[in-house]
Amino acid sequence: MDWSILKPTSMQDWPSVDARVELSPKMDGKGNDSCLFVLPVKPEYSIVSKLEDGTKLCCSVSDSSVFVPYRETEEATEYFCGNYPNQQIVRVLKNQP
């Protein structure tokens, strides 16, 4: 089965990536796992998902797949997480301090 049929029509040409690789919490300046590097676009608040194995992700993921569509812009990578009615778009800036 081609999983692209589950993507919204406007995102059919977006490739998919494993959210466990790209959107797992990262160490912040204090040595804590943090999702501060992920900027919520829509909705405008942070969502942290927890998988069955305890893995935390810095976006809303559906129960059926951790593969999320993404697209590159000049300044960021945008990820389309979750699925209807719990969609979320998050952005990771390319030039982070």
DSSP file (Angstrom, degrees, kcal/mol; ACC not computed):
  #  RESIDUE AA STRUCTURE BP1 BP2  ACC     N-H-->O    O-->H-N    N-H-->O    O-->H-N    TCO  KAPPA ALPHA  PHI   PSI    X-CA   Y-CA   Z-CA
    1    1 A M              0   0    0      0, 0.0     2,-0.7     0, 0.0     3,-0.0   0.000 360.0 360.0 360.0 137.5    0.0    0.0    0.0
    2    2 A D    >   -     0   0    0      1,-0.1     3,-1.5     2,-0.0     4,-0.1  -0.775 360.0-157.0 -87.4 113.3    1.3    3.5   -0.8
    3    3 A W  G >  S+     0   0    0     -2,-0.7     3,-1.9     1,-0.3     4,-0.2   0.633  80.6  83.3 -67.3 -13.2    1.1    5.6    2.4
    4    4 A S  G >  S+     0   0    0      1,-0.3     3,-1.5     2,-0.2    -1,-0.3   0.732  75.1  72.3 -64.7 -19.7    1.0    8.8    0.4
    5    5 A I  G <  S+     0   0    0     -3,-1.5    -1,-0.3     1,-0.3    -2,-0.2   0.714  91.0  59.4 -67.8 -16.5   -2.8    8.4    0.0
    6    6 A L  G <  S+     0   0    0     -3,-1.9    -1,-0.3    -4,-0.1    -2,-0.2   0.557  87.8  94.7 -85.8  -8.6   -3.1    9.3    3.7
    7    7 A K  S <  S-     0   0    0     -3,-1.5     5,-0.1    -4,-0.2    76,-0.0  -0.506  89.7 -96.8 -79.6 150.3   -1.4   12.7    3.1
    8    8 A P    >   -     0   0    0      0, 0.0     3,-2.1     0, 0.0     4,-0.2  -0.327  37.7-110.2 -59.9 151.2   -3.6   15.8    2.5
    9    9 A T  G >  S+     0   0    0      1,-0.3     3,-1.3     2,-0.2     4,-0.2   0.860 118.3  56.7 -53.2 -41.1   -4.0   16.6   -1.2
   10   10 A S  G 3  S+     0   0    0      1,-0.3    -1,-0.3     2,-0.1     3,-0.2   0.631 110.9  45.1 -68.8 -12.1   -1.9   19.7   -0.9
   11   11 A M  G X  S+     0   0    0     -3,-2.1     3,-1.5     1,-0.1    -1,-0.3   0.172  73.4 112.4-117.6  16.7    1.0   17.6    0.5
   12   12 A Q  T <  S+     0   0    0     -3,-1.3    -1,-0.1     1,-0.3    -2,-0.1   0.812  81.3  49.0 -61.0 -30.4    1.0   14.7   -1.9
   13   13 A D  T 3  S+     0   0    0     -4,-0.2    -1,-0.3    -3,-0.2    -2,-0.1   0.467  86.6 105.7 -90.9  -0.2    4.4   15.7   -3.4
   14   14 A W  S <  S-     0   0    0     -3,-1.5    57,-0.1   -10,-0.1    -3,-0.1  -0.640  70.7-130.3 -76.3 131.7    6.0   16.1    0.0
   15   15 A P        -     0   0    0      0, 0.0    55,-2.3     0, 0.0     2,-0.3  -0.299  23.5-120.7 -70.8 168.2    8.5   13.3    0.8
   16   16 A S  E     -A   69   0A   0     53,-0.2     2,-0.3    63,-0.0    51,-0.1  -0.838  25.5-172.2-113.8 152.9    8.1   11.5    4.2
   17   17 A V  E     -A   68   0A   0     51,-2.4    51,-2.9    -2,-0.3     2,-0.6  -0.962  35.7 -97.2-139.8 154.6   10.7   11.2    7.0
   18   18 A D  E >>  -A   67   0A   0     -2,-0.3     4,-1.7    49,-0.2     3,-1.4  -0.635  26.4-153.7 -75.0 116.0   10.8    9.2   10.3
   19   19 A A  H 3> S+     0   0    0     47,-3.0     4,-2.7    -2,-0.6    39,-0.2   0.767  91.4  67.7 -63.3 -25.8    9.7   11.6   13.1
   20   20 A R  H 34 S+     0   0    0     46,-0.2    -1,-0.3     1,-0.2     4,-0.2   0.790 107.6  39.5 -64.5 -26.1   11.8    9.6   15.6
   21   21 A V  H <4 S+     0   0    0     -3,-1.4     3,-0.2     2,-0.1    -2,-0.2   0.891 127.2  29.9 -86.8 -46.1   14.9   10.7   13.8
   22   22 A E  H  < S+     0   0    0     -4,-1.7    -2,-0.2     1,-0.2    -3,-0.2   0.769 125.9  36.7 -89.2 -28.2   14.0   14.4   13.0
   23   23 A L  S  < S+     0   0    0     -4,-2.7    35,-3.7    -5,-0.2    -1,-0.2   0.046  77.6 123.4-123.1  26.4   11.7   15.4   15.9
   24   24 A S  S    S-     0   0    0     -3,-0.2    33,-0.2    33,-0.2    10,-0.1  -0.599  74.8 -87.9 -79.9 149.2   13.0   13.7   19.0
   25   25 A P        -     0   0    0      0, 0.0     2,-0.3     0, 0.0    10,-0.2  -0.213  45.9-152.1 -55.5 147.5   13.8   16.0   21.9
   26   26 A K  E     -B   34   0B   0      8,-2.6     8,-2.4     6,-0.1    10,-0.2  -0.842  26.4 -88.8-120.3 158.9   17.4   17.4   21.9
   27   27 A M  E     -B   33   0B   0     -2,-0.3     6,-0.2     6,-0.2     2,-0.1  -0.461  43.2-153.2 -67.0 132.0   19.6   18.5   24.8
   28   28 A D    >   -     0   0    0      4,-2.4     3,-2.0    -2,-0.2    -1,-0.1  -0.299  40.0 -80.6 -93.3-174.0   19.2   22.1   25.7
   29   29 A G  T 3  S+     0   0    0      1,-0.3    -2,-0.1     2,-0.1    -1,-0.0   0.703 131.0  51.7 -62.1 -20.7   21.7   24.4   27.2
   30   30 A K  T 3  S-     0   0    0      2,-0.1    -1,-0.3     0, 0.0     3,-0.1   0.368 120.1-105.6 -98.1   3.4   21.0   23.0   30.7
   31   31 A G  S <  S+     0   0    0     -3,-2.0     2,-0.3     1,-0.3    -2,-0.1   0.620  78.5 129.0  85.0  12.6   21.4   19.4   29.6
   32   32 A N        -     0   0    0     -6,-0.1    -4,-2.4     1,-0.0    -1,-0.3  -0.729  68.9-102.8 -99.8 150.3   17.7   18.5   29.6
   33   33 A D  E     +B   27   0B   0     -2,-0.3     2,-0.3    -6,-0.2    -6,-0.2  -0.561  55.0 175.5 -66.5 131.8   15.8   16.9   26.8
   34   34 A S  E     -B   26   0B   0     -8,-2.4    -8,-2.6    -2,-0.3     3,-0.2  -0.976  44.2-155.6-144.9 151.8   13.8   19.7   25.1
   35   35 A C    >   +     0   0    0     -2,-0.3     3,-1.8   -10,-0.2    -8,-0.1   0.089  64.3 114.4-108.8  18.6   11.6   20.5   22.2
   36   36 A L  T 3   +     0   0    0      1,-0.3    -1,-0.1   -10,-0.2    -8,-0.0   0.726  67.4  65.0 -64.1 -20.9   12.5   24.2   22.1
   37   37 A F  T 3  S+     0   0    0     -3,-0.2     2,-0.6   -11,-0.1    56,-0.5   0.620  89.0  80.4 -76.3 -12.1   14.1   23.7   18.7
   38   38 A V  E <   -C   92   0C   0     -3,-1.8    54,-0.2    54,-0.1    -3,-0.1  -0.857  69.0-157.1 -99.8 122.7   10.7   22.9   17.2
   39   39 A L  E     -C   91   0C   0     52,-3.3    52,-2.4    -2,-0.6     2,-0.2  -0.878  14.2-134.8-102.6 115.9    8.5   25.9   16.4
   40   40 A P  E     +C   90   0C   0      0, 0.0    50,-0.2     0, 0.0     6,-0.1  -0.499  26.8 173.8 -69.4 133.8    4.8   25.2   16.3
   41   41 A V  E     +     0   0C   0     48,-2.9    49,-0.2     1,-0.3     3,-0.1   0.802  64.7  39.1-103.9 -50.7    3.1   26.8   13.2
   42   42 A K  E    S+C   89   0C   0     47,-1.7    47,-2.7     1,-0.3    -1,-0.3  -0.910 124.9  21.7-150.3 118.6   -0.4   25.4   13.4
   43   43 A P  S    S-     0   0    0      0, 0.0     2,-0.5     0, 0.0    -1,-0.3   0.692  94.2-132.8 -66.0 167.3   -1.7   25.1   16.0
   44   44 A E  S    S+     0   0    0     -2,-0.2     2,-0.3    -3,-0.1    -2,-0.1  -0.102  76.7  79.3 -89.9  38.0    0.5   27.7   17.7
   45   45 A Y  S    S-     0   0    0     -2,-0.5     2,-0.2    -6,-0.1    -4,-0.1  -0.980  84.3 -99.9-139.7 154.7    1.4   25.6   20.8
   46   46 A S        -     0   0    0     -2,-0.3     2,-0.4    -6,-0.1    13,-0.1  -0.465  31.0-167.1 -77.0 141.8    3.8   22.8   21.4
   47   47 A I        -     0   0    0     11,-0.2     2,-0.5    -2,-0.2    41,-0.0  -0.998   2.9-163.2-126.9 131.1    2.6   19.2   21.4
   48   48 A V        -     0   0    0     -2,-0.4     2,-0.3    10,-0.2    10,-0.2  -0.972   9.1-158.8-115.0 124.7    4.7   16.3   22.7
   49   49 A S  E     -F   57   0D   0      8,-2.2     8,-2.5    10,-0.6     2,-0.5  -0.720   3.8-151.1 -99.6 152.2    3.7   12.8   21.7
   50   50 A K  E     -F   56   0D   0     -2,-0.3     6,-0.2     6,-0.2     5,-0.1  -0.986  11.9-145.7-125.8 121.5    4.7    9.6   23.5
   51   51 A L    >   -     0   0    0      4,-3.1     3,-2.2    -2,-0.5    12,-0.0  -0.302  33.1 -99.5 -78.5 167.1    5.0    6.4   21.6
   52   52 A E  T 3  S+     0   0    0      1,-0.3    -1,-0.1     2,-0.1    -2,-0.0   0.815 124.1  54.8 -57.0 -32.5    4.1    3.0   23.1
   53   53 A D  T 3  S-     0   0    0      2,-0.1    -1,-0.3     1,-0.0     3,-0.1   0.405 124.0-102.6 -84.5   4.3    7.8    2.3   23.8
   54   54 A G  S <  S+     0   0    0     -3,-2.2     2,-0.1     1,-0.3    -2,-0.1   0.325  72.3 146.7  94.1  -7.0    8.2    5.5   25.7
   55   55 A T        -     0   0    0     -5,-0.1    -4,-3.1     1,-0.1     2,-0.4  -0.424  38.9-143.8 -63.9 131.7    9.9    7.5   23.0
   56   56 A K  E     -F   50   0D   0     -6,-0.2     2,-0.4    -2,-0.1    -6,-0.2  -0.793  14.0-166.0 -98.9 143.1    8.9   11.2   23.0
   57   57 A L  E     -F   49   0D   0     -8,-2.5    -8,-2.2    -2,-0.4     2,-0.7  -0.967  25.8-129.0-128.2 145.7    8.4   13.2   19.9
   58   58 A C  S    S+     0   0    0    -35,-3.7     2,-0.3    -2,-0.4   -11,-0.2  -0.182  87.1  43.1 -88.7  42.3    8.2   17.0   19.5
   59   59 A C  S    S-     0   0    0     -2,-0.7     2,-0.6   -13,-0.1   -10,-0.6  -0.966  96.2 -81.1-167.6 170.9    5.0   16.9   17.4
   60   60 A S        -     0   0    0     -2,-0.3    22,-0.5   -12,-0.1     2,-0.4  -0.735  48.4-174.9 -83.1 118.9    1.6   15.2   17.2
   61   61 A V        -     0   0    0     -2,-0.6     5,-0.1    20,-0.2   -11,-0.1  -0.893  22.4-119.6-115.9 149.8    1.9   11.8   15.6
   62   62 A S        -     0   0    0      3,-0.5     3,-0.3    -2,-0.4    20,-0.1  -0.366  23.9-116.7 -78.7 163.8   -0.9    9.5   14.7
   63   63 A D  S    S+     0   0    0      1,-0.2    -1,-0.1    -2,-0.1     3,-0.1   0.728 109.8  57.9 -70.3 -21.6   -1.1    6.0   16.1
   64   64 A S  S    S+     0   0    0      1,-0.2     2,-0.3     2,-0.0    -1,-0.2   0.748 114.2   9.4 -87.0 -23.8   -0.7    4.4   12.7
   65   65 A S        -     0   0    0     -3,-0.3    -3,-0.5     1,-0.1    -1,-0.2  -0.988  38.0-158.6-159.2 144.0    2.7    5.9   11.6
   66   66 A V  S    S+     0   0    0     -2,-0.3   -47,-3.0    -5,-0.1     2,-0.6   0.328  70.9 105.0 -99.8   4.1    5.7    7.9   12.7
   67   67 A F  E     -A   18   0A   0    -49,-0.2   -49,-0.2   -48,-0.1   -51,-0.0  -0.773  53.3-174.1 -88.0 124.0    6.5    8.8    9.1
   68   68 A V  E     -A   17   0A   0    -51,-2.9   -51,-2.4    -2,-0.6    13,-0.1  -0.915  25.7-113.2-122.2 143.6    5.5   12.4    8.5
   69   69 A P  E     +A   16   0A   0      0, 0.0    11,-2.7     0, 0.0     2,-0.3  -0.412  40.4 178.8 -68.4 149.4    5.5   14.5    5.3
   70   70 A Y  E     -D   79   0C   0    -55,-2.3     2,-0.3     9,-0.2     9,-0.2  -0.965  16.8-160.7-146.1 163.2    8.0   17.4    5.2
   71   71 A R  E     -D   78   0C   0      7,-2.1     7,-2.8    -2,-0.3     2,-0.4  -0.993  17.7-128.1-145.3 150.8    9.2   20.2    2.9
   72   72 A E  E     +D   77   0C   0     -2,-0.3     2,-0.3     5,-0.2     5,-0.2  -0.786  23.7 178.2 -97.8 137.7   12.3   22.3    2.8
   73   73 A T        -     0   0    0      3,-3.0    -2,-0.0    -2,-0.4     0, 0.0  -0.743  47.4 -95.1-120.9 177.7   12.3   26.1    2.6
   74   74 A E  S    S+     0   0    0     -2,-0.3     3,-0.1     1,-0.2    -1,-0.0   0.890 122.1  25.2 -61.3 -38.8   15.3   28.4    2.5
   75   75 A E  S    S+     0   0    0      1,-0.1    19,-2.7    19,-0.1    20,-0.5   0.589 126.5  11.5-104.6 -11.6   15.3   29.0    6.3
   76   76 A A  E     - E   0  93C   0     17,-0.3    -3,-3.0    18,-0.1     2,-0.5  -0.962  59.4-117.7-156.4 168.7   13.5   25.9    7.7
   77   77 A T  E     -DE  72  92C   0     15,-2.3    15,-2.5    -2,-0.3     2,-0.4  -0.982  31.5-153.0-112.4 130.2   12.2   22.4    7.3
   78   78 A E  E     -DE  71  91C   0     -7,-2.8    -7,-2.1    -2,-0.5     2,-0.4  -0.878   6.6-161.4-108.0 137.0    8.4   22.1    7.9
   79   79 A Y  E     -DE  70  90C   0     11,-2.8    11,-2.2    -2,-0.4     2,-0.8  -0.942  12.3-146.8-119.4 137.6    6.8   18.8    9.1
   80   80 A F  E     - E   0  89C   0    -11,-2.7     9,-0.2    -2,-0.4     2,-0.2  -0.894  29.9-174.5-103.5 105.6    3.2   17.9    8.8
   81   81 A C  E     + E   0  88C   0      7,-3.5     7,-2.2    -2,-0.8   -20,-0.2  -0.620  37.8   4.7-103.0 158.5    2.4   15.8   11.9
   82   82 A G  S    S-     0   0    0    -22,-0.5     2,-0.3    -2,-0.2     5,-0.2  -0.100  73.8-104.4  71.8-169.7   -0.7   13.8   13.0
   83   83 A N    >   -     0   0    0      3,-0.3     3,-2.8   -22,-0.1   -76,-0.1  -0.956  58.3 -18.1-150.8 169.0   -3.8   13.3   11.0
   84   84 A Y  T 3  S+     0   0    0      1,-0.4    -2,-0.0    -2,-0.3     0, 0.0  -0.201 126.9  10.4 -55.1 134.2   -7.3   14.7   10.9
   85   85 A P  T 3  S+     0   0    0      0, 0.0    -1,-0.4     0, 0.0     2,-0.3  -0.937 132.7  50.6 -94.6  13.8   -8.6   16.1   13.2
   86   86 A N  S <  S+     0   0    0     -3,-2.8    -3,-0.3     2,-0.0    -2,-0.2  -0.347  73.1 152.4-109.2  51.3   -5.3   16.4   15.1
   87   87 A Q        -     0   0    0     -2,-0.3     2,-0.3    -5,-0.2    -5,-0.2  -0.456  17.6-178.5 -78.2 153.3   -3.0   17.8   12.4
   88   88 A Q  E     - E   0  81C   0     -7,-2.2    -7,-3.5   -28,-0.2     2,-0.5  -0.975  16.7-155.8-150.7 138.5    0.0   19.9   13.3
   89   89 A I  E     +CE  42  80C   0    -47,-2.7   -48,-2.9    -2,-0.3   -47,-1.7  -0.975  19.7 179.7-114.2 128.2    2.6   21.7   11.3
   90   90 A V  E     -CE  40  79C   0    -11,-2.2   -11,-2.8    -2,-0.5     2,-0.4  -0.887  13.7-147.0-126.0 159.0    5.9   22.4   13.0
   91   91 A R  E     -CE  39  78C   0    -52,-2.4   -52,-3.3    -2,-0.3     2,-0.5  -0.973   5.0-162.5-129.7 138.6    9.1   24.1   11.7
   92   92 A V  E     -CE  38  77C   0    -15,-2.5   -15,-2.3    -2,-0.4   -54,-0.1  -0.982  25.3-132.1-120.3 117.0   12.7   23.5   12.5
   93   93 A L  E     - E   0  76C   0    -56,-0.5     3,-0.3    -2,-0.5   -17,-0.3  -0.374   3.9-144.1 -68.3 144.3   15.0   26.4   11.6
   94   94 A K  S    S+     0   0    0    -19,-2.7     2,-0.9     1,-0.2   -18,-0.1   0.849  93.3  50.2 -78.0 -35.1   18.2   25.5    9.6
   95   95 A N  S    S+     0   0    0    -20,-0.5    -1,-0.2     2,-0.0    -2,-0.1  -0.616  75.9 161.5-107.3  72.2   20.4   28.1   11.3
   96   96 A Q              0   0    0     -2,-0.9   -59,-0.0    -3,-0.3    -4,-0.0  -0.683 360.0 360.0 -92.5 145.6   19.9   27.5   14.9
   97   97 A P              0   0    0      0, 0.0    -1,-0.1     0, 0.0    -2,-0.0   0.500 360.0 360.0 -65.9 360.0   22.3   28.8   17.6
